[in-house]
Amino acid sequence: MQGRGPLIVGYDCVTPLGLELEDQWQAALAGKSGIGPLTRFDAGPDFPVRIAGQLPDTGHLDYPFLSPRQQAMWSSPVFRYALLVVTRALEKSGIEIDARLGPRVAVTFSSAVGGLDAVLVADRNLQAAGRLPHPYANPNSCINMVSGKVAMHTGATGPIMSTITACATGLSSLLTGAMLIALQRADLAICGAVDCAVVAPITAGFHTMNGIFHPKDEAENGAPEAASRPFALHRRGFVLSEGAGALILCSRDFARAHGLGGLAELAGWGMSSDAHHPVLPHAPTIEQCIRGALADAAVPPERIDVVNAHATATKAGDLAEYTALRAVFGRHLPPLCANKSLFGHAMGAGSAVETVFALHGMLEARVPPTINYRPDPEMELDCVAQGARAISQEFVMKNAFGFGGCNACAIFRQCR
């Protein structure tokens, strides 16, 4: 366990590719898409968005984390999926949180959108029938309640916070956990994010912003799995999806004391603010963020084996990320992996899920393909477009950018 950074000792995720991590991984390696027709709500014939990446239901699972009565109270799906991935990640780490460990365990698990769906249901019932909201409607909508429920479920009584940086939320959660460990305010942090933002006004709102996938003509309005096209010449916006990812981070001393084998080291990280535009990424400050992460890790650019890109499939966003990466790496840009081509954009959970995929790929020495790719002459890059590739990975970079100009970049090193 060389290095000095905190260690990731467990992780898990759910995506539109499936509920079990290995099933998702095999689907990703095969280039299968989790995007399909939008069925989460009754869209109606005139609704402008017809596709989404939707999570599989948990109804068939042995699900002891919320009883049926509790699920009626905690109606937003964010709680159900958050507790599922956190429990699995802790099980994989081998850590059992007891009364002795609890005060040294932080929770930074978060969400960009939270349980907004519960308030929307309450509002519709109030407007249509004058029915007052359920007593748990407001608690469902509190974004920090996601971390609160994680703490209640696990017995973590250390620092708790919900770091919200829009679509960078999942990665920012991990970096916040690293800060608490570095400050010796915690020995272990439960990090990650969940978002189930496929609800009518959010979905329609992304359409009016011209951010979500919008076919150029009827000929493009074909198979849903062909819609998410990061870095491609014919990219037409992101596909909205759902997801949850959990990462367990701990100090090196904690790992040694408890006999834990680190899967990867968080070797370094950077953050920056664009201070530029509400929603358009800004290449100079993205570059600043990436250079900061490399400097913090004391790793030269040429040591990075793979970049797990933010890559939303928007015209401006992908070009800004490419421009920043090219400024840092020059003509030696490493292979880029764009997971959103496979399962869409899960908002704040996206960077948590993609970090799980990046780490799993590091350990497996494999990189899933970026599907639906058509070369864009403005961006000379290798995005692993011809199928999964075997690549030995010591260092992997993960990028994440969010509305409001929130940039995050992490460098991971495989523990050997």
C-alpha positions as CSV (number, residue, x, y, z in Angstrom):
1,M,0.0,0.0,0.0
2,Q,2.5,2.5,-1.2
3,G,1.8,6.2,-1.2
4,R,0.4,8.6,1.4
5,G,-3.3,9.2,0.4
6,P,-6.4,7.6,2.0
7,L,-7.5,4.2,0.8
8,I,-10.7,3.0,-0.9
9,V,-11.5,-0.3,0.7
10,G,-15.0,-1.0,-0.7
11,Y,-17.4,0.2,-3.3
12,D,-20.7,-0.6,-5.0
13,C,-23.2,0.9,-7.4
14,V,-26.5,0.5,-9.2
15,T,-27.1,1.9,-12.7
16,P,-29.6,1.3,-15.5
17,L,-27.3,-1.6,-16.5
18,G,-28.4,-3.6,-13.4
19,L,-28.5,-4.0,-9.6
20,E,-25.5,-6.3,-9.2
21,L,-22.0,-4.8,-9.9
22,E,-20.6,-7.7,-11.8
23,D,-23.7,-7.8,-14.0
24,Q,-23.3,-4.2,-14.8
25,W,-19.6,-4.6,-15.4
26,Q,-20.0,-7.4,-17.9
27,A,-22.8,-5.5,-19.7
28,A,-20.4,-2.5,-19.9
29,L,-17.6,-4.5,-21.3
30,A,-19.9,-5.9,-23.9
31,G,-21.0,-2.4,-24.9
32,K,-24.6,-2.9,-23.9
33,S,-26.7,0.2,-23.2
34,G,-29.0,0.8,-20.2
35,I,-31.0,3.5,-22.0
36,G,-34.6,2.7,-23.0
37,P,-38.1,4.2,-23.4
38,L,-39.1,6.5,-20.6
39,T,-41.7,4.8,-18.4
40,R,-41.0,6.3,-15.0
41,F,-44.0,8.6,-15.3
42,D,-46.9,8.9,-17.8
43,A,-45.3,11.3,-20.3
44,G,-48.2,11.7,-22.6
45,P,-48.0,12.0,-26.4
46,D,-46.8,15.6,-26.4
47,F,-44.0,15.3,-23.8
48,P,-40.8,16.2,-25.5
49,V,-38.5,13.5,-24.0
50,R,-39.1,9.9,-24.8
51,I,-36.0,8.0,-23.4
52,A,-34.1,7.7,-20.1
53,G,-31.8,5.5,-18.1
54,Q,-34.0,4.0,-15.4
55,L,-32.9,1.9,-12.4
56,P,-34.2,-1.7,-12.1
57,D,-36.7,-2.2,-9.3
58,T,-35.6,-3.7,-6.0
59,G,-38.9,-5.5,-5.4
60,H,-37.5,-8.9,-6.0
61,L,-34.5,-8.5,-3.7
62,D,-34.3,-9.6,-0.1
63,Y,-34.4,-6.0,1.1
64,P,-34.1,-5.6,4.9
65,F,-32.9,-2.0,5.0
66,L,-36.4,-0.4,4.9
67,S,-39.5,-2.3,6.0
68,P,-42.6,-1.9,3.8
69,R,-44.0,0.6,6.4
70,Q,-40.7,2.6,6.3
71,Q,-40.7,2.6,2.5
72,A,-44.2,4.1,2.6
73,M,-42.8,6.9,4.7
74,W,-39.5,7.3,2.8
75,S,-41.3,7.2,-0.6
76,S,-38.5,8.7,-2.7
77,P,-36.4,6.0,-4.3
78,V,-33.2,7.8,-3.4
79,F,-33.4,6.3,0.1
80,R,-33.9,2.8,-1.1
81,Y,-31.0,2.8,-3.5
82,A,-28.7,4.7,-1.2
83,L,-29.0,2.2,1.6
84,L,-28.6,-0.7,-0.8
85,V,-25.2,0.5,-2.2
86,V,-23.9,1.7,1.1
87,T,-24.7,-1.7,2.8
88,R,-23.0,-3.6,0.0
89,A,-19.9,-1.4,-0.1
90,L,-19.5,-1.8,3.7
91,E,-19.9,-5.6,3.4
92,K,-17.3,-5.7,0.6
93,S,-14.9,-3.7,2.8
94,G,-15.3,-6.1,5.7
95,I,-15.9,-3.3,8.2
96,E,-18.6,-3.5,10.9
97,I,-19.4,-0.2,12.5
98,D,-20.0,-0.6,16.2
99,A,-20.4,1.8,19.1
100,R,-16.6,2.1,19.4
101,L,-16.0,2.9,15.7
102,G,-19.1,5.0,15.2
103,P,-17.8,8.3,16.4
104,R,-14.8,8.1,14.0
105,V,-17.0,7.3,10.9
106,A,-18.0,10.2,8.8
107,V,-20.9,10.3,6.2
108,T,-20.5,12.5,3.2
109,F,-23.0,10.5,1.0
110,S,-25.1,13.1,-0.9
111,S,-27.4,13.9,-3.8
112,A,-27.8,16.7,-6.3
113,V,-31.6,16.5,-6.4
114,G,-32.6,14.5,-3.4
115,G,-36.2,13.5,-2.8
116,L,-37.8,16.3,-4.8
117,D,-40.2,13.8,-6.3
118,A,-42.0,13.4,-2.9
119,V,-42.7,17.1,-2.8
120,L,-44.0,17.1,-6.4
121,V,-46.4,14.3,-5.6
122,A,-47.6,16.2,-2.5
123,D,-48.1,19.4,-4.5
124,R,-50.1,17.6,-7.1
125,N,-52.3,16.0,-4.5
126,L,-52.8,19.3,-2.8
127,Q,-53.7,21.1,-6.0
128,A,-56.0,18.4,-7.4
129,A,-57.8,17.3,-4.3
130,G,-56.9,19.6,-1.4
131,R,-55.1,16.7,0.3
132,L,-52.5,17.8,2.8
133,P,-49.0,16.4,2.4
134,H,-47.9,13.3,4.1
135,P,-45.9,14.0,7.3
136,Y,-42.8,12.7,5.7
137,A,-43.1,14.8,2.5
138,N,-40.8,17.5,3.7
139,P,-38.2,15.1,5.3
140,N,-38.1,13.2,2.0
141,S,-37.2,16.4,0.2
142,C,-34.3,17.4,2.4
143,I,-31.2,16.6,0.5
144,N,-29.2,16.1,3.7
145,M,-31.7,13.4,4.8
146,V,-30.0,11.0,2.4
147,S,-26.8,11.2,4.5
148,G,-28.9,11.2,7.6
149,K,-30.6,7.9,6.7
150,V,-27.2,6.4,5.8
151,A,-25.9,7.4,9.3
152,M,-28.9,6.0,11.0
153,H,-28.7,2.8,9.1
154,T,-24.9,2.2,9.7
155,G,-24.5,3.7,13.1
156,A,-21.9,6.3,11.9
157,T,-21.9,9.1,14.5
158,G,-18.9,11.1,13.3
159,P,-19.1,14.2,11.1
160,I,-22.0,14.3,8.6
161,M,-22.5,16.6,5.7
162,S,-24.0,16.7,2.2
163,T,-21.7,18.3,-0.2
164,I,-23.7,19.4,-3.3
165,T,-21.9,20.4,-6.4
166,A,-24.5,19.5,-9.0
167,C,-23.2,16.8,-11.4
168,A,-19.9,16.7,-9.6
169,T,-21.6,15.8,-6.3
170,G,-20.5,12.1,-6.1
171,L,-16.8,12.9,-6.6
172,S,-17.0,15.9,-4.3
173,S,-18.4,13.7,-1.6
174,L,-15.3,11.5,-1.9
175,L,-13.0,14.5,-1.7
176,T,-14.9,15.9,1.3
177,G,-14.4,12.5,3.0
178,A,-10.7,12.7,2.3
179,M,-10.5,16.2,3.8
180,L,-12.1,14.9,7.1
181,I,-9.7,12.1,7.2
182,A,-6.7,14.3,6.5
183,L,-7.9,16.7,9.3
184,Q,-8.1,13.6,11.6
185,R,-11.8,14.3,12.2
186,A,-12.6,10.8,11.0
187,D,-10.8,7.5,10.3
188,L,-13.4,6.2,7.8
189,A,-15.8,8.0,5.5
190,I,-18.9,6.7,3.8
191,C,-18.9,8.6,0.5
192,G,-20.9,8.7,-2.7
193,A,-24.2,9.9,-4.1
194,V,-27.7,8.9,-5.3
195,D,-30.1,10.6,-7.7
196,C,-33.4,9.6,-9.2
197,A,-34.1,12.8,-11.2
198,V,-36.3,11.2,-13.9
199,V,-39.4,13.2,-12.9
200,A,-41.5,15.2,-15.3
201,P,-40.5,18.9,-14.5
202,I,-36.8,18.1,-14.3
203,T,-36.8,16.1,-17.4
204,A,-38.8,18.7,-19.3
205,G,-36.7,21.5,-17.9
206,F,-33.5,19.9,-19.3
207,H,-35.3,19.9,-22.7
208,T,-36.1,23.6,-22.6
209,M,-32.5,24.2,-21.6
210,N,-31.5,22.4,-24.8
211,G,-29.2,20.1,-22.7
212,I,-31.0,16.8,-22.9
213,F,-30.9,14.6,-26.0
214,H,-32.8,16.2,-28.8
215,P,-32.8,14.4,-32.2
216,K,-31.9,16.6,-35.1
217,D,-34.7,15.0,-37.2
218,E,-37.0,12.0,-37.3
219,A,-34.2,9.9,-38.7
220,E,-32.2,10.4,-35.5
221,N,-35.1,9.6,-33.3
222,G,-34.4,5.9,-33.4
223,A,-33.1,3.3,-30.9
224,P,-32.8,4.7,-27.4
225,E,-29.5,2.9,-26.9
226,A,-27.9,5.0,-29.7
227,A,-28.8,8.4,-28.2
228,S,-25.9,8.9,-25.7
229,R,-22.9,9.9,-27.8
230,P,-20.0,11.4,-25.8
231,F,-17.3,13.1,-27.8
232,A,-19.0,12.1,-31.1
233,L,-19.5,14.4,-34.0
234,H,-23.3,13.8,-33.9
235,R,-23.7,14.2,-30.1
236,R,-27.0,15.8,-29.3
237,G,-27.1,16.2,-25.5
238,F,-27.1,13.9,-22.5
239,V,-29.6,11.2,-21.7
240,L,-31.1,11.7,-18.2
241,S,-30.7,8.7,-16.0
242,E,-30.7,7.4,-12.4
243,G,-28.0,5.9,-10.2
244,A,-26.3,5.4,-6.9
245,G,-22.7,4.7,-6.0
246,A,-21.0,4.3,-2.6
247,L,-17.3,4.4,-1.8
248,I,-15.7,3.5,1.6
249,L,-12.6,5.6,2.3
250,C,-10.3,5.2,5.3
251,S,-7.0,6.4,6.6
252,R,-3.9,4.2,6.2
253,D,-3.6,3.8,10.0
254,F,-7.2,2.6,10.2
255,A,-6.6,0.1,7.4
256,R,-3.5,-1.3,9.1
257,A,-5.2,-1.5,12.5
258,H,-8.1,-3.5,11.0
259,G,-6.3,-5.6,8.5
260,L,-8.0,-4.1,5.5
261,G,-6.5,-4.4,2.1
262,G,-6.8,-1.2,0.1
263,L,-8.2,-1.5,-3.4
264,A,-6.9,1.9,-4.5
265,E,-5.3,5.0,-3.1
266,L,-6.8,8.5,-3.6
267,A,-3.4,9.8,-4.6
268,G,-4.4,13.4,-5.2
269,W,-7.3,15.7,-6.1
270,G,-8.2,19.1,-7.3
271,M,-11.2,21.4,-7.3
272,S,-11.9,24.7,-9.0
273,S,-14.8,27.1,-9.8
274,D,-15.3,28.3,-13.3
275,A,-16.7,31.7,-12.1
276,H,-17.8,32.0,-15.7
277,H,-21.3,30.8,-16.6
278,P,-24.2,29.1,-14.9
279,V,-24.2,25.9,-17.0
280,L,-21.4,26.0,-19.7
281,P,-18.1,24.4,-18.6
282,H,-15.0,26.6,-19.0
283,A,-11.8,25.0,-20.3
284,P,-9.2,27.2,-18.5
285,T,-10.6,26.5,-15.0
286,I,-11.1,22.8,-15.8
287,E,-7.5,22.7,-16.8
288,Q,-6.6,24.4,-13.5
289,C,-8.5,21.7,-11.7
290,I,-6.8,18.9,-13.5
291,R,-3.3,20.4,-13.0
292,G,-4.1,20.8,-9.3
293,A,-5.0,17.1,-9.0
294,L,-1.8,16.1,-10.8
295,A,0.3,18.4,-8.6
296,D,-1.4,17.1,-5.4
297,A,-0.6,13.5,-6.4
298,A,2.9,14.5,-7.5
299,V,2.3,12.6,-10.7
300,P,3.3,13.9,-14.2
301,P,0.7,13.7,-16.9
302,E,2.5,10.9,-18.7
303,R,1.9,8.5,-15.8
304,I,-1.9,8.6,-16.2
305,D,-3.0,5.4,-17.9
306,V,-6.7,6.2,-18.4
307,V,-9.0,9.2,-18.0
308,N,-12.6,8.5,-16.9
309,A,-14.1,11.6,-18.5
310,H,-17.1,13.6,-17.4
311,A,-18.3,13.5,-21.1
312,T,-22.0,14.3,-21.0
313,A,-22.4,14.3,-24.8
314,T,-23.2,18.0,-25.1
315,K,-21.5,20.0,-27.8
316,A,-19.9,22.6,-25.5
317,G,-19.2,20.4,-22.5
318,D,-17.3,17.7,-24.3
319,L,-15.3,20.2,-26.3
320,A,-14.4,22.2,-23.1
321,E,-13.2,19.0,-21.3
322,Y,-11.2,17.9,-24.4
323,T,-9.6,21.4,-24.7
324,A,-8.5,21.3,-21.0
325,L,-7.2,17.7,-21.3
326,R,-5.2,18.6,-24.5
327,A,-3.7,21.6,-22.8
328,V,-2.5,19.4,-19.9
329,F,-1.4,16.2,-21.8
330,G,-0.4,17.8,-25.2
331,R,-0.2,15.2,-28.0
332,H,0.0,12.3,-25.5
333,L,-3.6,12.2,-24.3
334,P,-4.3,8.9,-22.7
335,P,-7.3,6.8,-23.6
336,L,-10.6,8.4,-22.5
337,C,-13.5,6.3,-21.1
338,A,-17.0,7.8,-21.3
339,N,-19.4,5.7,-19.2
340,K,-22.4,7.9,-19.9
341,S,-22.5,6.4,-23.3
342,L,-23.6,3.2,-21.6
343,F,-26.1,4.4,-19.0
344,G,-26.7,8.1,-19.4
345,H,-26.2,11.0,-17.0
346,A,-27.2,10.2,-13.4
347,M,-26.8,13.8,-12.2
348,G,-24.9,14.0,-8.9
349,A,-24.7,10.2,-8.7
350,G,-23.0,10.1,-12.1
351,S,-19.5,10.8,-10.8
352,A,-19.9,8.4,-7.9
353,V,-21.0,5.5,-10.2
354,E,-18.3,6.4,-12.8
355,T,-15.7,6.4,-10.0
356,V,-16.8,2.9,-9.1
357,F,-16.4,1.8,-12.8
358,A,-13.0,3.5,-13.0
359,L,-11.7,1.7,-9.9
360,H,-13.2,-1.6,-11.0
361,G,-11.6,-1.2,-14.4
362,M,-8.2,-0.4,-12.8
363,L,-8.4,-3.6,-10.8
364,E,-9.5,-5.7,-13.7
365,A,-7.1,-4.0,-16.1
366,R,-10.0,-3.4,-18.5
367,V,-11.6,-0.3,-20.0
368,P,-15.3,-0.5,-21.2
369,P,-16.0,1.0,-24.6
370,T,-17.4,4.4,-25.4
371,I,-20.3,3.4,-27.6
372,N,-22.1,5.4,-30.3
373,Y,-18.9,7.2,-31.2
374,R,-18.3,8.9,-34.5
375,P,-15.0,10.9,-34.8
376,D,-15.3,14.6,-34.4
377,P,-12.5,16.4,-36.3
378,E,-12.3,19.1,-33.6
379,M,-11.3,16.5,-31.0
380,E,-8.4,14.1,-31.8
381,L,-8.7,11.4,-29.1
382,D,-8.9,7.7,-28.3
383,C,-12.1,7.0,-26.5
384,V,-11.9,3.2,-26.7
385,A,-14.6,3.1,-29.3
386,Q,-13.9,-0.3,-30.8
387,G,-14.9,-2.5,-27.8
388,A,-13.5,-3.1,-24.4
389,R,-9.7,-2.9,-24.1
390,A,-7.1,-4.5,-21.8
391,I,-5.0,-1.7,-20.3
392,S,-2.8,-2.1,-17.3
393,Q,-3.6,0.9,-15.0
394,E,-1.5,2.2,-12.2
395,F,-2.9,5.7,-12.3
396,V,-6.4,6.7,-13.3
397,M,-7.9,10.2,-13.5
398,K,-11.6,10.9,-12.9
399,N,-13.2,14.2,-14.0
400,A,-16.5,15.6,-12.9
401,F,-18.1,19.0,-13.6
402,G,-21.4,20.5,-12.4
403,F,-23.7,23.4,-12.9
404,G,-22.5,26.6,-11.3
405,G,-19.0,25.9,-12.4
406,C,-18.1,23.1,-9.9
407,N,-15.1,21.2,-11.1
408,A,-13.5,18.2,-9.4
409,C,-10.7,15.9,-10.5
410,A,-9.2,12.9,-8.7
411,I,-6.1,10.7,-9.3
412,F,-6.4,7.1,-8.1
413,R,-3.4,4.7,-7.8
414,Q,-3.8,1.0,-7.6
415,C,-2.6,-0.6,-4.4
416,R,0.0,-3.2,-5.2
